[in-house]
Amino acid sequence: MNHKIIHSPQGDVHYWITEHDDAASRPCIVFTHGVTADHSMFERQVDYFRSHFTVITWDVPLHGLSRPYKDFSYKHAAEDLKSILDTEHIDRVLLVGMSMGGYPSQMFGDLFPDRVDGFVALDTSPFGLDYYSASDLRWLKRVPGMAKMFPDQFLRKSMAKSVSQTSYSYNRMMSMLRPSSKQEIIEQLAVAYEQFPHENKDVHFTFPVLILLGDDDTTGKVSEYCRAWSNATGYPVHMIKNARHFSNGDNPEQVNAEIQKFADAVYAH
């Protein structure tokens, strides 16, 4: 993977891309990670897809190397992703968004639908005003405050444990949390959870969408939201066996197979 940087008015955004001599003829997959994580969340997907696809991973603004970053919004993040694709002369992509990573992915799909071939919603939740009650939104705003109450190491371990079924996922999550101070973790949680209600909106996608959900995902109400999303739109929801919220780490074999099958259908023409 080649490490590159784009410069935006809000700050530098770091990304990684596999480059091939015939890149123009290969489909491109963009993997967008969850809150408090970084691009390495998808190392098991990169290893699987890199030989046949152009693969892009990135550190979402305020995460990993993409900090400092001012005036965070999911719209700005989507615009940064567009700048990455423009820089690489990539016209269309298959988006994979994990947890918080589903929000800039959906924002990108709403703003630039002609650039999207399909979207894999990985243990994330939908844009749409009808899915969330007032109490749901109030609870989201409380998350950063509750996190402040935990001692530093206990906070990290509890976060990693809550999303992980396997030792691999736990250790990877701990590794991604390690470079951030507790204050930075709180800031990341704040932008993820407090910003979402301000930018949430009703959307309609004309490209295909697949929802993947860990069968033991107990993070918030993600499981409930995904089922409501599927019922409202008809998007298929496939359960990832023996997996929690970090399902692509817990069961990468099934997640990779599901993404591959979806991509095969999208690019069958």
Summary of the structure (lengths in Angstrom):
residues: 269
radius of gyration: 17.1
end to end distance: 28.2
largest distance: 53.3
contacts: 915
relative contact order: 0.15
helix: 50%
strand: 17%
